Amino acid sequence: MAVEVEIDVQVLKSEIKKTYASVSQEPEKDFIFPTGRPWAEDLGYPAELANVPETAVGSFAGVANPWQLGRLAPGERVLDLGSGAGTDSLIAAQMVGEQGHVTGIDMTPEMLTKARGAAAEMEVGNVEFVESEAEQLPFPEASFHVVISNGVIDLIPDKEAVFAEIFRVLTPGGRIQIADVTIQNPVSAEGRRNIDLWTG
């Protein structure tokens, strides 16, 4: 099914990358959305947050707390969709332990660099970060027990493609833990064309 949005998707992706590159490179800057460790703490993030380096948490830009939906089990394979600077991935890596594995994907190279640096700082070997877009995941079917995501799917116009990919890469009986923004009323055609509304 075609996306019914009158917006240049490539321009949108470019603007999203610019916005989140800025969050990565200038975490102290004032953004239209809250960021950083104090925000994650306000959201009630689990105790594992304390072990995540400021390298990652300083650029945290989630919208809610996906961990309210439950903890991960040791040994699970987890995909973090839109992992940003790696806060949720690094929390997940602690929960699944050495027998588990976490893969974070993001389309913003600056965020991936921060995430990899934070993982190295934590000395965790059960997490990796991959440059990818959510609509075309570079993984085989049934690769993950759990898909987590925080404030990412709302940025993607083709939500059907995203959920089709999530379903494809989940193992049978797998689960999703998504924290995101939703709306109660339809967005006007003018609003759907407004890049600034999409990016932040």
C-alpha positions, 0 to 999 in steps of 0.5 A: 500500500502506498504512503498517503503523505504528500512529502518528499521522503528523502528530504524528510530523512535528511532533515531527521538525520540533521536533527539527530546528528545535532542531538548527538553532537550538541546534547546540551543544546535546547531542543523542542523535545526533552533529552538527556539523563534527567529526562530518562530518570523522569520517565522512570527508567530501570536501575541499569540506566546508572551504568550507561555512560554519559556518552550515550545518555547525554544524547537520549531523546526517547519519548517514553519508557519502553521498559514499563512493558517488562524486562528482558530475559537473560539470553534473549536476542533483541533489536533496538529500532532507532537506537540513537546514541545507544541508551536503550541498547545498553540497558538491554545488553545488561538485561540479556547478559552475556548469553544474549545479544542486542543489535541497535540500528539507526540511520544517523552515523553520528548517533552510531558513533556515540553508541559504539563509543559508549558500548566500548566504554562499558566494555560490553561485548553483547551489543552491536550497532548497524546503520540501517533504516527500519523499512528495510532491515538487513536481518534474516527472518526470525532473528530476534526474540524482542524488538524495542523502540523509543520515539522512532516509528512516529518519524517514519512515514511508511509505518506499514513497511516498518511493522511488516519488517518487525514481524518478519524479523521476530521469532514466532511468539516474539514481542515488541516493546515500543514507546512512541508518540500517537495522535488522537485526531487526523493530521491536516494535509498541510501538517503532513507536509510540514517537515518540522512537525515530522522531525521534532 
